[in-house]
Amino acid sequence: MKMFVRIIIVLAAVLMLISVTAGICVVYFIQPTDLRSDWQKPAEQHMARHQHDLQRDRDALLRSFRSAKPHTTLRPESLPESLRVPA
């Protein structure tokens, strides 16, 4: 019975050592991959570059639409730079 308990303890210690070693290898040796698509990166850079203007320009655009006549259209060239989708 004592031998069986010792074997279980040794196996548990070996499994714990293997799992800790594998965790360290994953953290330090495997590079994280960027799962975002290539088209998302320019949009995120654009948002970061114009983060201070976005809310102000959005509110101004909403006010102009609320005061405009029905079926008013807006051309992309007339949008503020912060609200344009980067190409």
VONUKOL-906293 format. One record per atom (N, C-alpha, C, CB): residue number from 0; residue in one letter; atom name; x, y, z negated. Coordinates in steps of 0.2 Angstrom, whole numbers. Glycine has a CB too. Example, Ala and Ser with C-alpha at 12.3 -4.5 7.8 and 13.67 -1.06 7.14 Angstrom:
+-----+--------+-------+-------+-------+-------+
: num : residu : atome :     x :     y :     z :
+-----+--------+-------+-------+-------+-------+
:   0 :      A :     N :    66 :   -28 :   -39 :
:   0 :      A :    CA :    62 :   -22 :   -39 :
:   0 :      A :     C :    66 :   -16 :   -39 :
:   0 :      A :    CB :    57 :   -22 :   -45 :
:   1 :      S :     N :    64 :   -11 :   -35 :
:   1 :      S :    CA :    68 :    -5 :   -36 :
:   1 :      S :     C :    64 :     0 :   -39 :
:   1 :      S :    CB :    70 :    -3 :   -29 :
+-----+--------+-------+-------+-------+-------+
//
This chain:
+-----+--------+-------+-------+-------+-------+
: num : residu : atome :     x :     y :     z :
+-----+--------+-------+-------+-------+-------+
:   0 :      M :     N :     4 :    -6 :     0 :
:   0 :      M :    CA :     0 :     0 :     0 :
:   0 :      M :     C :     4 :     6 :     0 :
:   0 :      M :    CB :    -5 :     0 :    -6 :
:   1 :      K :     N :    10 :     6 :    -4 :
:   1 :      K :    CA :    14 :    12 :    -4 :
:   1 :      K :     C :    18 :    13 :     2 :
:   1 :      K :    CB :    19 :    11 :   -10 :
:   2 :      M :     N :    19 :     8 :     6 :
:   2 :      M :    CA :    23 :     8 :    12 :
:   2 :      M :     C :    18 :    11 :    17 :
:   2 :      M :    CB :    25 :     2 :    15 :
:   3 :      F :     N :    11 :    10 :    17 :
:   3 :      F :    CA :     6 :    12 :    22 :
:   3 :      F :     C :     5 :    20 :    21 :
:   3 :      F :    CB :     0 :     9 :    21 :
:   4 :      V :     N :     5 :    22 :    14 :
:   4 :      V :    CA :     5 :    29 :    13 :
:   4 :      V :     C :    11 :    33 :    15 :
:   4 :      V :    CB :     4 :    30 :     5 :
:   5 :      R :     N :    17 :    30 :    14 :
:   5 :      R :    CA :    23 :    33 :    17 :
:   5 :      R :     C :    23 :    34 :    24 :
:   5 :      R :    CB :    29 :    30 :    14 :
:   6 :      I :     N :    21 :    29 :    28 :
:   6 :      I :    CA :    20 :    29 :    35 :
:   6 :      I :     C :    15 :    35 :    37 :
:   6 :      I :    CB :    18 :    22 :    38 :
:   7 :      I :     N :    10 :    35 :    34 :
:   7 :      I :    CA :     5 :    40 :    36 :
:   7 :      I :     C :     8 :    47 :    35 :
:   7 :      I :    CB :    -2 :    39 :    32 :
:   8 :      I :     N :    11 :    48 :    29 :
:   8 :      I :    CA :    14 :    55 :    28 :
:   8 :      I :     C :    19 :    56 :    33 :
:   8 :      I :    CB :    17 :    55 :    20 :
:   9 :      V :     N :    24 :    52 :    34 :
:   9 :      V :    CA :    29 :    53 :    39 :
:   9 :      V :     C :    26 :    55 :    46 :
:   9 :      V :    CB :    34 :    47 :    40 :
:  10 :      L :     N :    21 :    51 :    48 :
:  10 :      L :    CA :    17 :    52 :    55 :
:  10 :      L :     C :    14 :    59 :    55 :
:  10 :      L :    CB :    12 :    47 :    56 :
:  11 :      A :     N :    11 :    61 :    49 :
:  11 :      A :    CA :     8 :    68 :    49 :
:  11 :      A :     C :    13 :    73 :    49 :
:  11 :      A :    CB :     4 :    68 :    42 :
:  12 :      A :     N :    19 :    72 :    46 :
:  12 :      A :    CA :    24 :    77 :    46 :
:  12 :      A :     C :    27 :    78 :    53 :
:  12 :      A :    CB :    30 :    75 :    41 :
:  13 :      V :     N :    28 :    72 :    57 :
:  13 :      V :    CA :    30 :    72 :    63 :
:  13 :      V :     C :    25 :    76 :    68 :
:  13 :      V :    CB :    32 :    65 :    66 :
:  14 :      L :     N :    19 :    74 :    67 :
:  14 :      L :    CA :    14 :    77 :    72 :
:  14 :      L :     C :    14 :    85 :    70 :
:  14 :      L :    CB :     7 :    74 :    70 :
:  15 :      M :     N :    14 :    87 :    64 :
:  15 :      M :    CA :    14 :    94 :    62 :
:  15 :      M :     C :    21 :    97 :    65 :
:  15 :      M :    CB :    14 :    95 :    55 :
:  16 :      L :     N :    26 :    94 :    65 :
:  16 :      L :    CA :    33 :    97 :    68 :
:  16 :      L :     C :    32 :    98 :    75 :
:  16 :      L :    CB :    39 :    92 :    66 :
:  17 :      I :     N :    29 :    93 :    79 :
:  17 :      I :    CA :    28 :    93 :    86 :
:  17 :      I :     C :    23 :    99 :    88 :
:  17 :      I :    CB :    25 :    86 :    89 :
:  18 :      S :     N :    18 :   100 :    84 :
:  18 :      S :    CA :    13 :   105 :    86 :
:  18 :      S :     C :    16 :   112 :    84 :
:  18 :      S :    CB :     7 :   104 :    81 :
:  19 :      V :     N :    20 :   113 :    79 :
:  19 :      V :    CA :    23 :   119 :    78 :
:  19 :      V :     C :    28 :   121 :    83 :
:  19 :      V :    CB :    26 :   119 :    71 :
:  20 :      T :     N :    32 :   116 :    85 :
:  20 :      T :    CA :    37 :   117 :    90 :
:  20 :      T :     C :    34 :   119 :    97 :
:  20 :      T :    CB :    41 :   110 :    91 :
:  21 :      A :     N :    28 :   115 :    99 :
:  21 :      A :    CA :    24 :   117 :   105 :
:  21 :      A :     C :    22 :   124 :   104 :
:  21 :      A :    CB :    19 :   112 :   106 :
:  22 :      G :     N :    19 :   126 :    99 :
:  22 :      G :    CA :    16 :   133 :    98 :
:  22 :      G :     C :    22 :   138 :    99 :
:  22 :      G :    CB :    13 :   133 :    91 :
:  23 :      I :     N :    28 :   137 :    96 :
:  23 :      I :    CA :    33 :   141 :    97 :
:  23 :      I :     C :    35 :   142 :   104 :
:  23 :      I :    CB :    39 :   139 :    93 :
:  24 :      C :     N :    36 :   136 :   108 :
:  24 :      C :    CA :    37 :   136 :   115 :
:  24 :      C :     C :    32 :   140 :   119 :
:  24 :      C :    CB :    38 :   129 :   117 :
:  25 :      V :     N :    26 :   139 :   117 :
:  25 :      V :    CA :    21 :   143 :   121 :
:  25 :      V :     C :    22 :   150 :   120 :
:  25 :      V :    CB :    14 :   140 :   119 :
:  26 :      V :     N :    23 :   152 :   114 :
:  26 :      V :    CA :    23 :   159 :   113 :
:  26 :      V :     C :    29 :   163 :   116 :
:  26 :      V :    CB :    23 :   161 :   105 :
:  27 :      Y :     N :    35 :   159 :   115 :
:  27 :      Y :    CA :    41 :   162 :   117 :
:  27 :      Y :     C :    44 :   161 :   124 :
:  27 :      Y :    CB :    47 :   160 :   113 :
:  28 :      F :     N :    42 :   155 :   127 :
:  28 :      F :    CA :    44 :   153 :   134 :
:  28 :      F :     C :    39 :   154 :   140 :
:  28 :      F :    CB :    47 :   147 :   133 :
:  29 :      I :     N :    33 :   154 :   138 :
:  29 :      I :    CA :    28 :   154 :   144 :
:  29 :      I :     C :    26 :   161 :   145 :
:  29 :      I :    CB :    22 :   149 :   142 :
:  30 :      Q :     N :    27 :   164 :   150 :
:  30 :      Q :    CA :    25 :   171 :   152 :
:  30 :      Q :     C :    18 :   172 :   153 :
:  30 :      Q :    CB :    29 :   174 :   158 :
:  31 :      P :     N :    14 :   177 :   150 :
:  31 :      P :    CA :     7 :   177 :   151 :
:  31 :      P :     C :     6 :   179 :   158 :
:  31 :      P :    CB :     4 :   183 :   146 :
:  32 :      T :     N :     1 :   177 :   161 :
:  32 :      T :    CA :    -1 :   179 :   168 :
:  32 :      T :     C :    -6 :   184 :   168 :
:  32 :      T :    CB :    -3 :   172 :   172 :
:  33 :      D :     N :    -6 :   188 :   173 :
:  33 :      D :    CA :   -11 :   193 :   173 :
:  33 :      D :     C :   -17 :   191 :   178 :
:  33 :      D :    CB :    -8 :   200 :   177 :
:  34 :      L :     N :   -22 :   190 :   175 :
:  34 :      L :    CA :   -28 :   186 :   178 :
:  34 :      L :     C :   -32 :   191 :   182 :
:  34 :      L :    CB :   -32 :   183 :   174 :
:  35 :      R :     N :   -31 :   198 :   182 :
:  35 :      R :    CA :   -35 :   203 :   185 :
:  35 :      R :     C :   -33 :   202 :   193 :
:  35 :      R :    CB :   -33 :   210 :   183 :
:  36 :      S :     N :   -38 :   204 :   197 :
:  36 :      S :    CA :   -37 :   204 :   204 :
:  36 :      S :     C :   -33 :   210 :   206 :
:  36 :      S :    CB :   -43 :   204 :   208 :
:  37 :      D :     N :   -30 :   210 :   212 :
:  37 :      D :    CA :   -26 :   215 :   214 :
:  37 :      D :     C :   -30 :   222 :   215 :
:  37 :      D :    CB :   -22 :   214 :   221 :
:  38 :      W :     N :   -36 :   221 :   217 :
:  38 :      W :    CA :   -40 :   227 :   218 :
:  38 :      W :     C :   -42 :   230 :   211 :
:  38 :      W :    CB :   -46 :   225 :   222 :
:  39 :      Q :     N :   -42 :   227 :   206 :
:  39 :      Q :    CA :   -43 :   230 :   199 :
:  39 :      Q :     C :   -38 :   234 :   197 :
:  39 :      Q :    CB :   -45 :   224 :   194 :
:  40 :      K :     N :   -32 :   233 :   198 :
:  40 :      K :    CA :   -26 :   237 :   195 :
:  40 :      K :     C :   -26 :   244 :   198 :
:  40 :      K :    CB :   -20 :   234 :   197 :
:  41 :      P :     N :   -27 :   246 :   204 :
:  41 :      P :    CA :   -28 :   253 :   206 :
:  41 :      P :     C :   -33 :   256 :   202 :
:  41 :      P :    CB :   -28 :   254 :   213 :
:  42 :      A :     N :   -39 :   253 :   202 :
:  42 :      A :    CA :   -45 :   256 :   198 :
:  42 :      A :     C :   -43 :   258 :   191 :
:  42 :      A :    CB :   -51 :   252 :   199 :
:  43 :      E :     N :   -40 :   253 :   188 :
:  43 :      E :    CA :   -38 :   254 :   181 :
:  43 :      E :     C :   -33 :   260 :   180 :
:  43 :      E :    CB :   -35 :   248 :   178 :
:  44 :      Q :     N :   -28 :   260 :   185 :
:  44 :      Q :    CA :   -24 :   266 :   184 :
:  44 :      Q :     C :   -27 :   272 :   186 :
:  44 :      Q :    CB :   -18 :   264 :   190 :
:  45 :      H :     N :   -32 :   272 :   190 :
:  45 :      H :    CA :   -36 :   278 :   192 :
:  45 :      H :     C :   -39 :   281 :   186 :
:  45 :      H :    CB :   -40 :   277 :   198 :
:  46 :      M :     N :   -43 :   276 :   182 :
:  46 :      M :    CA :   -47 :   277 :   176 :
:  46 :      M :     C :   -42 :   280 :   171 :
:  46 :      M :    CB :   -50 :   271 :   174 :
:  47 :      A :     N :   -36 :   277 :   170 :
:  47 :      A :    CA :   -32 :   279 :   165 :
:  47 :      A :     C :   -29 :   286 :   166 :
:  47 :      A :    CB :   -26 :   275 :   164 :
:  48 :      R :     N :   -28 :   288 :   173 :
:  48 :      R :    CA :   -25 :   294 :   175 :
:  48 :      R :     C :   -30 :   300 :   174 :
:  48 :      R :    CB :   -23 :   294 :   182 :
:  49 :      H :     N :   -37 :   298 :   175 :
:  49 :      H :    CA :   -42 :   303 :   174 :
:  49 :      H :     C :   -47 :   302 :   168 :
:  49 :      H :    CB :   -46 :   303 :   180 :
:  50 :      Q :     N :   -44 :   299 :   163 :
:  50 :      Q :    CA :   -49 :   298 :   157 :
:  50 :      Q :     C :   -51 :   304 :   154 :
:  50 :      Q :    CB :   -45 :   294 :   152 :
:  51 :      H :     N :   -48 :   309 :   154 :
:  51 :      H :    CA :   -50 :   315 :   151 :
:  51 :      H :     C :   -56 :   319 :   155 :
:  51 :      H :    CB :   -45 :   320 :   149 :
:  52 :      D :     N :   -56 :   318 :   161 :
:  52 :      D :    CA :   -60 :   322 :   166 :
:  52 :      D :     C :   -67 :   318 :   167 :
:  52 :      D :    CB :   -57 :   323 :   172 :
:  53 :      L :     N :   -67 :   311 :   166 :
:  53 :      L :    CA :   -72 :   307 :   168 :
:  53 :      L :     C :   -79 :   309 :   165 :
:  53 :      L :    CB :   -71 :   300 :   166 :
:  54 :      Q :     N :   -79 :   310 :   158 :
:  54 :      Q :    CA :   -85 :   312 :   155 :
:  54 :      Q :     C :   -88 :   318 :   157 :
:  54 :      Q :    CB :   -84 :   311 :   147 :
:  55 :      R :     N :   -83 :   323 :   158 :
:  55 :      R :    CA :   -86 :   330 :   160 :
:  55 :      R :     C :   -88 :   330 :   167 :
:  55 :      R :    CB :   -80 :   335 :   159 :
:  56 :      D :     N :   -85 :   327 :   171 :
:  56 :      D :    CA :   -87 :   326 :   178 :
:  56 :      D :     C :   -93 :   322 :   179 :
:  56 :      D :    CB :   -82 :   323 :   183 :
:  57 :      R :     N :   -94 :   317 :   175 :
:  57 :      R :    CA :  -100 :   313 :   175 :
:  57 :      R :     C :  -106 :   317 :   173 :
:  57 :      R :    CB :   -99 :   307 :   171 :
:  58 :      D :     N :  -105 :   321 :   168 :
:  58 :      D :    CA :  -111 :   325 :   165 :
:  58 :      D :     C :  -113 :   330 :   170 :
:  58 :      D :    CB :  -109 :   328 :   158 :
:  59 :      A :     N :  -108 :   333 :   173 :
:  59 :      A :    CA :  -109 :   338 :   178 :
:  59 :      A :     C :  -113 :   335 :   184 :
:  59 :      A :    CB :  -103 :   342 :   180 :
:  60 :      L :     N :  -111 :   330 :   186 :
:  60 :      L :    CA :  -114 :   326 :   192 :
:  60 :      L :     C :  -122 :   325 :   190 :
:  60 :      L :    CB :  -111 :   320 :   194 :
:  61 :      L :     N :  -123 :   322 :   184 :
:  61 :      L :    CA :  -130 :   320 :   182 :
:  61 :      L :     C :  -134 :   327 :   182 :
:  61 :      L :    CB :  -129 :   317 :   175 :
:  62 :      R :     N :  -131 :   332 :   179 :
:  62 :      R :    CA :  -135 :   338 :   179 :
:  62 :      R :     C :  -137 :   341 :   186 :
:  62 :      R :    CB :  -131 :   344 :   175 :
:  63 :      S :     N :  -132 :   340 :   190 :
:  63 :      S :    CA :  -134 :   342 :   197 :
:  63 :      S :     C :  -139 :   338 :   201 :
:  63 :      S :    CB :  -127 :   343 :   201 :
:  64 :      F :     N :  -139 :   332 :   199 :
:  64 :      F :    CA :  -144 :   327 :   202 :
:  64 :      F :     C :  -151 :   328 :   199 :
:  64 :      F :    CB :  -142 :   320 :   201 :
:  65 :      R :     N :  -151 :   330 :   193 :
:  65 :      R :    CA :  -158 :   331 :   189 :
:  65 :      R :     C :  -161 :   338 :   192 :
:  65 :      R :    CB :  -157 :   332 :   182 :
:  66 :      S :     N :  -157 :   342 :   194 :
:  66 :      S :    CA :  -159 :   349 :   196 :
:  66 :      S :     C :  -160 :   349 :   204 :
:  66 :      S :    CB :  -155 :   355 :   194 :
:  67 :      A :     N :  -158 :   344 :   207 :
:  67 :      A :    CA :  -158 :   344 :   214 :
:  67 :      A :     C :  -165 :   341 :   217 :
:  67 :      A :    CB :  -153 :   339 :   217 :
:  68 :      K :     N :  -167 :   342 :   223 :
:  68 :      K :    CA :  -173 :   340 :   226 :
:  68 :      K :     C :  -173 :   332 :   227 :
:  68 :      K :    CB :  -174 :   343 :   233 :
:  69 :      P :     N :  -179 :   329 :   227 :
:  69 :      P :    CA :  -179 :   322 :   228 :
:  69 :      P :     C :  -176 :   320 :   234 :
:  69 :      P :    CB :  -186 :   319 :   227 :
:  70 :      H :     N :  -173 :   314 :   235 :
:  70 :      H :    CA :  -170 :   311 :   240 :
:  70 :      H :     C :  -163 :   315 :   243 :
:  70 :      H :    CB :  -174 :   311 :   246 :
:  71 :      T :     N :  -160 :   318 :   238 :
:  71 :      T :    CA :  -154 :   322 :   239 :
:  71 :      T :     C :  -149 :   317 :   240 :
:  71 :      T :    CB :  -153 :   327 :   234 :
:  72 :      T :     N :  -144 :   317 :   245 :
:  72 :      T :    CA :  -139 :   313 :   245 :
:  72 :      T :     C :  -132 :   316 :   244 :
:  72 :      T :    CB :  -138 :   310 :   252 :
:  73 :      L :     N :  -127 :   313 :   242 :
:  73 :      L :    CA :  -121 :   315 :   240 :
:  73 :      L :     C :  -116 :   312 :   244 :
:  73 :      L :    CB :  -119 :   314 :   232 :
:  74 :      R :     N :  -111 :   316 :   247 :
:  74 :      R :    CA :  -106 :   313 :   252 :
:  74 :      R :     C :  -100 :   311 :   247 :
:  74 :      R :    CB :  -104 :   318 :   257 :
:  75 :      P :     N :   -96 :   306 :   248 :
:  75 :      P :    CA :   -91 :   304 :   244 :
:  75 :      P :     C :   -85 :   310 :   244 :
:  75 :      P :    CB :   -88 :   298 :   247 :
:  76 :      E :     N :   -85 :   314 :   249 :
:  76 :      E :    CA :   -80 :   319 :   249 :
:  76 :      E :     C :   -81 :   324 :   244 :
:  76 :      E :    CB :   -79 :   322 :   256 :
:  77 :      S :     N :   -88 :   325 :   242 :
:  77 :      S :    CA :   -89 :   330 :   238 :
:  77 :      S :     C :   -89 :   328 :   230 :
:  77 :      S :    CB :   -97 :   333 :   239 :
:  78 :      L :     N :   -88 :   322 :   229 :
:  78 :      L :    CA :   -87 :   320 :   222 :
:  78 :      L :     C :   -80 :   323 :   219 :
:  78 :      L :    CB :   -87 :   312 :   222 :
:  79 :      P :     N :   -80 :   324 :   213 :
:  79 :      P :    CA :   -74 :   326 :   209 :
:  79 :      P :     C :   -69 :   320 :   210 :
:  79 :      P :    CB :   -75 :   328 :   202 :
:  80 :      E :     N :   -63 :   322 :   210 :
:  80 :      E :    CA :   -57 :   317 :   211 :
:  80 :      E :     C :   -58 :   311 :   205 :
:  80 :      E :    CB :   -50 :   320 :   210 :
:  81 :      S :     N :   -60 :   313 :   199 :
:  81 :      S :    CA :   -60 :   308 :   194 :
:  81 :      S :     C :   -66 :   302 :   195 :
:  81 :      S :    CB :   -61 :   311 :   187 :
:  82 :      L :     N :   -71 :   304 :   199 :
:  82 :      L :    CA :   -76 :   300 :   200 :
:  82 :      L :     C :   -76 :   296 :   207 :
:  82 :      L :    CB :   -83 :   303 :   200 :
:  83 :      R :     N :   -70 :   297 :   211 :
:  83 :      R :    CA :   -70 :   294 :   217 :
:  83 :      R :     C :   -66 :   287 :   216 :
:  83 :      R :    CB :   -65 :   298 :   222 :
:  84 :      V :     N :   -68 :   282 :   220 :
:  84 :      V :    CA :   -65 :   275 :   219 :
:  84 :      V :     C :   -59 :   275 :   223 :
:  84 :      V :    CB :   -70 :   270 :   222 :
:  85 :      P :     N :   -53 :   273 :   220 :
:  85 :      P :    CA :   -47 :   273 :   224 :
:  85 :      P :     C :   -47 :   268 :   230 :
:  85 :      P :    CB :   -41 :   272 :   220 :
:  86 :      A :     N :   -44 :   270 :   235 :
:  86 :      A :    CA :   -44 :   265 :   241 :
:  86 :      A :     C :   -38 :   261 :   241 :
:  86 :      A :    CB :   -45 :   269 :   248 :
+-----+--------+-------+-------+-------+-------+
//
